[in-house]
Amino acid sequence: MDFRNINTLWASLLVETLYRLGLVTAVLCPGSRSSPLTIAFAQHPQIETIPILDERSAAFFALGRAKRSRQPVVLVCTSGTAGANFYPAVIEAKESQVPLLILTADRPPELRHCHAGQTIDQIKLYGHYPNWQTELALASPEPELWTYLRQTLIHAWEQTQFPHAGVVHLNCPFREPLAPITQPDILALANSLDPEVFFAGIQPSSLVTNAFSLTLPPFPKRGLIIAGLYQEGQSGHYCQAIADIAEILDYPVLADALSPLRHYAEMNPNLISNYDFILRNEEQAELLTPEIVIQIGELPTSKQLRTWLTQQNIPRYIIDCSRENYDPLHGKSIHLRLSWQHFLWQLKESQKELKTNILIQENIRNPQLSDYINQWKILNQKIQDSIDQTMIEREDLFEGKIPWILAQSLPNQTPIFIANSMPIRDAEFFWKPNNQQTIPYFNRGANGIDGTLSTALGIAHRDQPTILLTGDLSLLHDTNGFLLREKFEGHLTIILINNNGGGIFEMLAIAEETTSQDLFEDYFATPQNIDFSQLALTYGIEYEKIEKWETLKRLLNPLPTSGIRLLEIVTHRKLDAQWLKKYLNYWR
C-alpha cells in the first residue's frame, strides 16, 4: 500500500482490490486528474498496464482484450471530455456483452459547475448502457471508508460479469495533491492496515448462472435450428452441443459466418451455410417453412433470413441465458432463459425416447422428416458447388473471393476480426464451411465501424497471430489505432479491401434512388483517395499490395509472429456490387 498521501493510499487500495479479484490488464490514458490511479496501476507488479494516447482507440483496444480473455479489463482516463471518447466502445460492450470496468477521474464536487476547467458532468455519463454505475467517495483516511471502497469494488467487478457481461462505470473524484507528494499524517497510518487481513476472503470470481428446473415443450418434427453470432469461447464444446441438439431433433442447422459452426463443419452433418441464397427463391422458401425454429443466441446477419422469418411468422424458441431481447423481428418468440449447455441437458432428459429412436431405429425414420432435411442439404450443396466453381474461375480481384480464400487458407485456430458493413456480408455469402477451427470475432453489438483496428489489436495483443478483414473506410476511421504499435506485442495481419468508399451503400436502394451520382459519391460512398502505402510508411507498418490471389494465399500461411502487416487488395466498388446483385438475383 502506498501511504505517501491520501490519494496514493486510496488508489493503491483500489488497484490491489481489483488485482485480488483477478484483474490482469489495465489500459491507461494520459491526464492530470487521473494521476493517482495511473501511478497505482503502473506501479503494480502483477497487472499489465498499457498507456494509450487516444481514448477512443484505448477503449476499443480494451474491448478487444476483454473479448479475447472473457475477463474484465480496466479503462482509466482523466476528467472532462476524455471519458466521452469511451462512449462508442461502451455501447459496443453493452450490446456485445463484453466486461469492461471504466474509471473516470473527476474533480471534487466543489469544483464542478463553476468553470474550473476540464470539468463536465460525468455522473451517468454513459446513460443506461452500463450494467451498473456510481460515483466513489472522495479519498479518506478513515478505515471504515477503506472497507467501503473495497466492497464497492467487489460489487463493481461482479457487475461486469453477472447476470450478464457488460460495462461498469465508476466516477472517481480526487482533490489535490494529485502527484505523490508526501503527507506526514497519512504516512503515519501505515501501521494501521494489515493487507493480508484487509484483503482476506477476496477471491477471483468465477460466476456461474445456475441452471433452473425447466420442462421443455415437445418439439415438432419439421423444425430448424438457427445459430447466429457467438464469441463466448469454448467453440469446440459449443459446436458439439449444437450438433447433438441437431441430431436429437433431426433439424437442419443454419449457421452464420460469425458462428464457429462453419469452422467445425465435420462435427455437424446437418449444417447449412447457403441459406441466404436458398431463401431468395420465394416458392422454394415457402416449401421449406418449418413448424418451429430454435434460435441459439442472436440472429445471423442475413437480411434475407430475417425477412423470411418475418413473412412466415414462424414460432421461435430463443435460447439465451441473458436478460437481452434477441427478437428484433418481434415475432412469435418465446425466450427460454437458459444456456445452450443447459438446453442440451434438458433436451436429453425430456426427449430420451426420441433420441433412442433416432439413433437405433434409423430404418423407420419418418420419411417426411428425412425429405425436409434432404431438401436443405441438396439445395445447399448445389449452391456451394456454384460458388466454388465461380471463385475458381475468377482471377480478377473481386472482394467476395477474399473470405472464400481465407476459409481454406488460414492456419488452424487463427483468430479473425471481421469488420462491419460489406466484409461481414461477404463472409456471410462466401465463407465456405471448413474444419480449420478459425475463431471469428466481431463488433456486432452496435454494428458500427468505430474502433475496428484497435479492437483487432486488442484481440491479438500477447496472443496468437490474428487477422483483421476490413474495408478502407473502417480502417481509416480508426487510424489512431496504429499508435498502439509501440506497446503491441504479437502479430496482426490487416487484409484491407480497398474499394475507395463505402461498398455497402452500393447494395442499398440509395445507390439507385439518388438523383445525382455526385450526391451519392460525396455523401454516401465518401471515397477518401488515400495512398495506403504512405499511411503504412507513416506508422512504420509493413505493407504489401496484393496483385494475385496466389500471393495472398502464400502470405496467409504461415503467419508472422510479431508486428503489424497491411495487405492491400484494390477492388472495384461498383463492378463488384453489380456482379453480386446479379449473382444474388440468379437464385431467386
matplotlib code that plots the C-alpha trace (Angstrom):
import matplotlib.pyplot as plt

x = [0.0, 1.2, 0.8, 2.6, -0.6, -4.4, -4.8, -1.9, -3.3, -6.9, -5.7, -3.4, -6.3, -8.4, -5.8, -4.9, -8.5, -9.0, -5.8, -7.1, -10.4, -8.5, -7.6, -4.8, -4.9, -5.5, -5.5, -4.4, -5.0, -2.8, -4.1, -3.5, -6.7, -6.2, -2.6, -3.3, -4.9, -2.2, 0.6, -1.1, -1.7, 1.7, 3.5, 1.6, 3.9, 1.3, -1.0, -0.2, -0.6, -0.8, -0.6, -2.7, -2.9, -6.3, -9.2, -11.5, -8.7, -7.9, -11.5, -11.7, -8.3, -9.6, -12.8, -10.7, -8.7, -11.8, -13.4, -10.4, -9.9, -13.6, -12.3, -12.9, -10.3, -10.0, -10.0, -8.7, -8.9, -8.7, -11.7, -13.6, -14.3, -11.7, -14.4, -16.8, -14.5, -15.0, -18.7, -18.7, -16.9, -19.2, -22.2, -20.5, -19.5, -23.0, -24.6, -22.0, -21.9, -18.2, -16.9, -15.3, -14.6, -14.3, -12.7, -13.1, -11.2, -13.1, -12.7, -14.2, -17.8, -16.8, -15.0, -18.0, -20.4, -18.2, -15.9, -13.0, -11.6, -11.6, -14.8, -18.1, -21.0, -19.7, -22.4, -24.2, -22.0, -23.0, -26.7, -28.4, -25.6, -23.6, -24.7, -24.1, -22.6, -21.9, -19.5, -16.9, -16.5, -13.5, -10.3, -10.5, -8.1, -11.0, -10.6, -14.3, -14.2, -11.4, -13.7, -16.5, -14.1, -13.1, -16.7, -17.9, -15.1, -16.1, -19.6, -18.5, -16.3, -19.2, -21.5, -19.2, -19.9, -23.2, -26.0, -24.5, -21.2, -21.1, -19.8, -19.5, -18.6, -17.1, -16.6, -13.5, -13.2, -9.8, -8.7, -5.2, -2.4, -2.6, 1.1, 2.6, 3.6, 4.2, 1.6, 3.1, -0.3, -1.1, 2.3, 1.7, -1.3, 0.9, 0.9, -2.9, -3.5, -2.6, -3.0, -3.3, -6.1, -7.8, -7.9, -8.6, -11.5, -11.2, -11.1, -11.0, -14.7, -16.0, -19.6, -21.8, -25.5, -27.2, -29.4, -33.0, -35.7, -37.5, -39.6, -39.1, -42.1, -42.5, -40.8, -42.5, -40.6, -40.3, -38.0, -34.9, -32.0, -30.6, -27.2, -26.2, -23.4, -21.2, -17.9, -18.0, -15.1, -15.5, -16.0, -15.5, -17.8, -20.4, -20.2, -20.5, -23.5, -25.3, -24.5, -26.0, -29.1, -29.5, -29.0, -31.6, -34.2, -33.1, -33.2, -31.1, -28.7, -28.4, -25.0, -23.9, -20.4, -19.7, -20.6, -17.8, -20.1, -18.8, -15.3, -16.1, -18.1, -17.2, -19.0, -22.4, -23.7, -26.9, -25.0, -26.5, -24.4, -26.0, -29.5, -29.4, -29.2, -31.8, -34.4, -34.2, -36.5, -39.9, -41.6, -38.7, -38.7, -42.4, -41.9, -39.1, -41.2, -40.8, -43.2, -40.8, -37.4, -34.9, -32.7, -29.4, -28.4, -28.7, -30.0, -27.5, -26.5, -28.6, -31.4, -32.9, -33.3, -34.8, -37.3, -38.3, -38.8, -41.0, -43.1, -43.7, -44.2, -42.7, -42.8, -39.4, -37.8, -34.8, -32.1, -30.0, -29.4, -29.0, -31.7, -31.5, -34.3, -33.0, -36.0, -35.7, -38.4, -41.0, -42.4, -43.9, -40.9, -40.5, -37.3, -36.0, -33.6, -31.0, -27.6, -27.0, -25.4, -28.5, -30.8, -29.0, -29.1, -32.8, -33.4, -31.6, -33.7, -37.1, -36.5, -34.5, -37.0, -36.9, -33.1, -33.1, -35.5, -33.2, -30.0, -31.2, -34.2, -32.8, -34.8, -38.1, -37.2, -40.1, -39.8, -41.3, -38.7, -35.8, -37.1, -37.2, -33.5, -32.5, -34.2, -32.0, -28.9, -29.4, -30.0, -27.1, -24.7, -25.9, -25.2, -21.8, -20.7, -21.7, -19.8, -16.7, -16.7, -17.3, -14.4, -12.1, -12.7, -12.5, -8.9, -9.7, -9.6, -13.2, -13.8, -16.2, -13.4, -11.4, -13.5, -13.7, -9.9, -9.5, -11.8, -9.4, -6.0, -5.6, -3.6, -5.8, -7.4, -6.5, -8.5, -10.0, -11.8, -14.3, -15.2, -18.8, -20.5, -19.5, -16.7, -19.2, -21.7, -19.1, -18.3, -21.9, -22.3, -19.0, -17.2, -17.1, -17.7, -14.4, -12.6, -9.9, -11.4, -11.0, -12.0, -14.3, -14.6, -16.7, -18.4, -22.0, -23.5, -24.0, -22.7, -20.6, -17.2, -15.8, -12.5, -12.1, -8.3, -8.0, -10.3, -8.4, -5.1, -6.6, -7.6, -4.1, -2.1, 0.0, -1.9, -1.6, -1.2, -4.5, -6.3, -8.3, -10.6, -11.7, -12.8, -10.9, -13.4, -13.5, -9.7, -9.4, -11.9, -9.5, -6.0, -5.1, -5.1, -1.7, -0.3, -0.6, 2.3, 4.9, 3.1, 1.6, 3.0, 2.0, 1.1, -1.8, -2.2, -4.7, -6.4, -7.6, -10.4, -9.8, -12.7, -12.3, -15.6, -18.5, -19.2, -22.3, -24.1, -23.8, -26.0, -28.7, -31.6, -29.9, -27.5, -30.3, -32.6, -30.2, -30.8, -27.2, -24.2, -22.1, -24.5, -24.2, -20.4, -19.9, -22.4, -22.8, -19.9, -17.5, -14.3, -11.1, -8.5, -5.8, -2.4, -2.2, 1.4, 2.2, -0.1, 1.8, 5.1, 4.0, 3.3, 6.2, 3.8, 4.9, 2.9, 2.3, -0.1, -1.8, -2.0, -2.6, -4.6, -1.6, 0.3, -2.4, -2.6, 1.2, 1.2, -1.6, 0.1, 2.2, 1.5, 4.3, 4.6, 5.2, 4.4, 1.6, 1.3, -1.1, -2.0, -4.0, -6.3, -7.7, -11.2, -13.8, -16.7, -19.3, -18.4, -18.3, -21.7, -23.2, -21.9, -23.1, -26.6, -26.7, -25.5, -27.9, -30.8, -29.8, -31.1, -34.5]
y = [0.0, 3.5, 5.7, 8.8, 10.7, 10.2, 9.8, 7.3, 5.3, 5.3, 4.4, 1.7, 0.1, 0.3, -1.3, -4.1, -5.0, -5.3, -7.4, -9.8, -10.1, -11.2, -8.1, -8.8, -5.8, -2.0, 0.5, 4.0, 7.2, 10.2, 13.1, 15.0, 14.3, 10.6, 10.7, 8.8, 5.9, 5.9, 5.7, 2.9, 0.8, 1.5, 0.5, -2.7, -5.6, -8.1, -6.0, -5.3, -1.6, -0.2, 3.5, 4.7, 8.3, 8.3, 7.5, 6.1, 3.8, 2.8, 1.8, -0.4, -1.9, -2.8, -4.1, -6.4, -7.7, -8.4, -10.1, -12.4, -13.1, -13.0, -11.3, -7.6, -5.1, -1.7, 1.6, 4.8, 8.4, 11.9, 14.3, 16.3, 15.0, 12.2, 9.8, 10.8, 9.3, 5.9, 6.1, 4.2, 1.3, 1.4, 1.0, -1.9, -3.6, -3.4, -4.7, -7.4, -8.3, -7.7, -6.9, -3.5, -1.6, 2.2, 4.5, 8.2, 10.6, 13.8, 17.0, 17.1, 18.3, 21.9, 22.4, 21.4, 23.7, 26.7, 26.6, 25.2, 23.8, 20.4, 19.6, 18.3, 16.4, 12.9, 11.4, 8.7, 9.8, 6.7, 6.8, 3.4, 1.4, 0.3, -2.7, -0.5, 2.9, 5.1, 7.7, 6.7, 8.8, 11.1, 9.6, 9.4, 8.5, 6.8, 3.0, 2.4, 4.2, 1.9, -1.1, 0.8, 1.2, -2.5, -3.8, -1.3, -2.6, -6.2, -5.4, -3.4, -6.3, -8.8, -6.5, -6.5, -10.2, -11.0, -11.6, -10.9, -9.3, -5.6, -2.2, -0.8, 2.9, 4.3, 8.0, 8.8, 12.3, 13.4, 16.6, 17.8, 16.7, 14.6, 14.0, 11.6, 14.4, 13.1, 13.9, 13.0, 12.4, 9.8, 8.2, 7.8, 5.5, 2.8, 0.5, 0.7, -1.5, -5.2, -6.0, -9.7, -9.2, -6.4, -8.4, -11.8, -13.5, -11.8, -14.5, -14.2, -14.5, -17.4, -16.5, -19.2, -18.9, -21.8, -23.9, -23.9, -26.5, -26.3, -28.8, -28.2, -28.3, -31.1, -30.0, -30.8, -33.0, -30.3, -27.7, -25.6, -24.6, -21.1, -20.5, -16.8, -14.7, -16.4, -15.4, -16.7, -19.2, -23.0, -23.1, -26.8, -27.6, -25.2, -26.8, -30.3, -29.3, -27.8, -30.9, -33.0, -30.9, -31.2, -35.0, -35.4, -33.3, -34.2, -30.5, -28.6, -26.0, -22.6, -21.2, -17.6, -17.0, -15.4, -18.7, -21.2, -23.8, -23.1, -23.7, -27.1, -28.4, -32.0, -32.1, -31.3, -33.2, -31.0, -27.8, -25.3, -22.3, -21.0, -20.3, -16.7, -17.9, -20.7, -18.3, -15.9, -18.2, -17.4, -20.6, -22.7, -20.7, -21.3, -25.1, -25.1, -23.3, -25.2, -25.6, -24.3, -22.5, -22.9, -19.7, -20.1, -16.6, -13.6, -13.9, -14.2, -11.2, -12.3, -9.8, -12.4, -14.8, -12.2, -11.2, -14.9, -15.4, -12.2, -13.1, -16.7, -15.6, -18.9, -19.6, -19.3, -20.5, -18.3, -20.0, -17.5, -17.1, -13.3, -10.7, -9.4, -9.4, -11.2, -10.8, -7.7, -9.1, -9.0, -12.3, -15.4, -15.8, -17.3, -16.7, -19.7, -18.1, -20.8, -21.6, -23.8, -26.3, -26.4, -26.6, -29.7, -31.3, -30.6, -31.8, -35.1, -35.5, -34.7, -36.5, -39.6, -41.8, -39.7, -39.8, -43.6, -44.0, -41.7, -43.5, -47.1, -47.3, -45.5, -47.8, -46.5, -42.8, -40.5, -40.2, -36.7, -35.7, -37.0, -35.3, -32.0, -32.2, -33.5, -30.6, -28.2, -30.3, -30.7, -27.0, -26.1, -28.3, -27.1, -23.5, -24.4, -26.1, -23.0, -20.7, -22.9, -23.0, -19.3, -18.5, -20.9, -19.3, -15.7, -14.4, -10.7, -9.1, -9.5, -8.7, -11.7, -14.1, -12.9, -14.7, -17.8, -18.0, -17.2, -20.1, -22.5, -20.9, -19.7, -21.8, -23.8, -21.9, -18.4, -15.6, -13.3, -10.0, -9.2, -5.5, -4.4, -3.3, -5.3, -7.5, -9.2, -9.7, -11.0, -13.6, -14.5, -15.1, -16.8, -18.1, -21.8, -24.4, -26.0, -27.7, -25.0, -24.1, -20.4, -18.2, -15.4, -12.0, -9.0, -5.9, -6.7, -5.3, -1.9, -2.8, 0.3, 0.9, 2.6, 1.2, -1.6, -1.6, -1.0, -3.9, -6.2, -5.2, -5.9, -9.4, -10.1, -8.5, -11.1, -13.8, -15.8, -14.2, -12.7, -11.5, -8.3, -8.3, -4.7, -2.2, 1.1, 3.4, 1.2, 1.3, 5.0, 5.7, 4.2, 5.0, 6.2, 2.6, 2.4, 4.5, 1.3, -0.3, 0.7, -1.3, -4.0, -7.5, -10.1, -10.1, -8.6, -9.0, -6.5, -7.6, -4.3, -4.4, -1.0, -0.2, 3.6, 4.1, 2.5, -0.6, -1.4, 1.7, 0.3, -2.6, -0.4, 1.4, 4.8, 3.9, 3.8, 6.4, 9.3, 11.9, 12.7, 10.5, 13.2, 13.4, 9.6, 9.6, 12.7, 11.9, 8.1, 6.3, 9.0, 7.9, 9.2, 8.6, 7.5, 6.0, 3.3, 2.6, 6.1, 5.6, 2.4, 4.2, 7.0, 4.5, 2.1, -0.7, -3.4, -3.1, -5.1, -4.6, -7.9, -8.3, -12.0, -14.5, -16.8, -14.1, -13.7, -17.4, -17.6, -14.7, -16.3, -19.5, -19.4, -16.0, -13.9, -14.0, -10.3, -6.8, -5.3, -6.0, -4.4, -6.3, -4.1, -5.6, -2.9, -3.8, -2.0, -1.0, -0.5, -3.6, -5.8, -4.6, -5.1, -8.6, -9.5, -8.2, -10.2, -13.4, -13.0, -12.4, -15.6, -17.7, -16.0]
z = [0.0, -0.9, 2.2, 0.7, 0.7, 0.8, -2.9, -3.4, -0.5, -1.9, -5.4, -4.2, -2.2, -5.3, -7.5, -5.1, -4.6, -8.3, -8.6, -5.9, -7.8, -10.9, -12.9, -15.4, -17.7, -17.3, -20.2, -19.1, -21.0, -20.0, -17.9, -14.7, -12.6, -13.1, -11.8, -8.5, -10.5, -13.2, -10.6, -8.6, -11.7, -13.2, -10.0, -9.5, -10.5, -11.5, -13.6, -17.2, -17.8, -21.3, -21.9, -25.0, -26.1, -27.9, -25.5, -28.3, -29.5, -25.9, -25.2, -28.3, -27.5, -24.1, -25.7, -27.8, -24.9, -22.9, -25.9, -26.2, -22.5, -21.4, -18.3, -17.3, -18.5, -16.7, -18.6, -16.9, -18.1, -16.8, -16.3, -18.9, -22.4, -22.1, -20.8, -23.5, -26.1, -24.4, -25.3, -28.7, -27.1, -24.1, -26.4, -28.2, -25.0, -23.7, -26.8, -27.2, -23.5, -23.0, -19.5, -19.0, -15.8, -16.5, -14.1, -15.0, -12.8, -11.8, -9.9, -6.4, -6.1, -5.0, -8.4, -10.6, -12.3, -11.8, -14.9, -13.0, -16.2, -17.8, -16.0, -17.3, -15.7, -15.6, -13.4, -15.5, -18.4, -20.4, -19.8, -19.4, -21.1, -18.0, -16.0, -13.0, -12.3, -9.3, -8.0, -5.5, -2.3, -2.1, -0.7, 3.1, 5.9, 7.8, 7.8, 7.5, 4.2, 3.1, 3.6, 1.7, -1.2, -1.1, -1.0, -3.7, -6.0, -5.3, -6.3, -9.4, -10.5, -10.2, -12.1, -15.1, -15.4, -13.7, -14.5, -17.9, -19.0, -19.7, -18.6, -15.1, -14.7, -11.5, -11.4, -9.2, -7.8, -6.4, -4.6, -4.7, -4.3, -7.5, -7.5, -4.9, -2.6, 0.9, 3.6, 7.0, 8.7, 6.0, 6.2, 10.0, 9.2, 7.5, 10.6, 10.9, 7.9, 7.6, 3.9, 4.4, 6.9, 4.9, 1.7, 3.2, 1.6, -1.8, -4.4, -8.2, -9.2, -11.3, -11.5, -13.0, -13.7, -12.0, -14.3, -13.2, -13.5, -16.8, -18.7, -22.4, -24.7, -27.2, -30.5, -33.8, -36.3, -39.0, -37.4, -37.9, -35.7, -36.3, -34.9, -35.0, -33.6, -31.0, -29.4, -25.8, -26.0, -25.8, -29.5, -29.8, -27.0, -28.4, -31.9, -30.5, -28.4, -31.4, -33.3, -30.5, -30.5, -34.2, -34.0, -31.3, -33.1, -36.7, -37.6, -40.2, -38.7, -40.4, -39.3, -39.6, -40.9, -37.4, -35.7, -35.1, -36.6, -40.1, -38.8, -37.2, -40.2, -39.8, -36.4, -37.9, -40.9, -40.8, -41.3, -43.9, -44.8, -48.0, -46.6, -47.8, -51.4, -50.8, -49.4, -52.3, -54.3, -52.8, -54.0, -52.6, -49.3, -48.9, -49.3, -46.7, -44.0, -40.7, -37.9, -35.3, -35.2, -32.3, -32.3, -30.4, -29.3, -31.7, -35.2, -38.1, -40.2, -43.2, -44.0, -46.3, -43.5, -41.2, -44.0, -44.4, -40.7, -40.5, -43.6, -42.4, -38.8, -37.7, -33.9, -32.4, -29.2, -28.4, -26.3, -24.3, -20.6, -20.6, -20.0, -23.5, -26.0, -29.1, -31.2, -33.4, -35.6, -32.8, -33.9, -32.2, -30.0, -26.5, -24.7, -22.8, -20.4, -20.3, -21.8, -24.7, -22.3, -20.1, -23.2, -24.4, -21.0, -20.7, -24.2, -23.4, -20.3, -21.9, -25.2, -24.4, -26.1, -29.3, -29.3, -28.9, -31.9, -34.0, -33.1, -33.1, -35.4, -38.5, -40.8, -39.5, -39.5, -40.6, -44.5, -44.4, -41.8, -43.9, -47.0, -45.2, -44.2, -47.6, -49.4, -47.4, -48.0, -51.7, -52.3, -50.0, -51.9, -55.3, -54.4, -52.8, -56.0, -58.0, -55.6, -55.7, -59.5, -59.8, -57.4, -59.1, -62.5, -61.3, -61.4, -61.0, -57.6, -56.6, -53.0, -52.5, -53.2, -50.2, -47.5, -49.7, -49.8, -46.1, -45.2, -46.8, -46.3, -42.7, -40.2, -37.8, -34.9, -36.3, -34.7, -37.3, -36.6, -39.4, -39.8, -40.3, -43.5, -46.6, -45.2, -42.8, -45.6, -47.9, -45.3, -44.8, -48.5, -49.3, -46.2, -47.0, -44.2, -43.2, -40.3, -39.7, -36.3, -37.1, -34.3, -35.5, -33.7, -34.5, -33.1, -33.9, -30.7, -32.3, -35.8, -36.1, -37.7, -34.6, -33.3, -35.8, -35.8, -32.1, -31.3, -33.6, -31.9, -28.5, -29.6, -31.0, -28.1, -26.4, -28.2, -31.4, -34.8, -35.8, -39.0, -39.5, -42.5, -43.2, -45.7, -46.3, -44.5, -41.4, -41.2, -41.9, -39.2, -36.6, -37.9, -34.4, -33.5, -35.3, -32.4, -30.3, -32.3, -29.7, -26.9, -29.1, -28.6, -31.1, -34.7, -36.7, -40.5, -41.8, -45.1, -46.5, -49.1, -50.7, -53.0, -52.2, -50.3, -48.6, -50.7, -48.5, -50.0, -53.5, -52.3, -50.8, -52.5, -52.0, -54.8, -57.3, -55.9, -55.5, -58.3, -58.7, -58.8, -57.2, -54.3, -53.8, -54.0, -51.8, -49.1, -49.0, -50.7, -49.4, -51.2, -49.4, -52.1, -49.7, -50.6, -48.0, -48.7, -47.5, -44.5, -43.6, -44.0, -41.7, -38.9, -39.7, -40.7, -43.1, -46.3, -49.5, -52.3, -53.5, -57.2, -57.5, -55.3, -55.1, -53.3, -50.8, -50.1, -49.6, -47.1, -45.0, -44.0, -42.0, -40.4, -38.9, -35.1, -34.5, -35.8, -37.8, -41.5, -44.1, -47.2, -49.6, -52.2, -54.5, -55.8, -58.0, -55.8, -58.5, -60.6, -57.6, -56.4, -59.9, -60.1, -56.6, -57.2, -60.4, -58.7, -55.8, -58.2, -60.1, -57.1, -57.0]

ax = plt.figure().add_subplot(projection="3d")
ax.plot(x, y, z, "-o")
ax.set_aspect("equal")
plt.show()
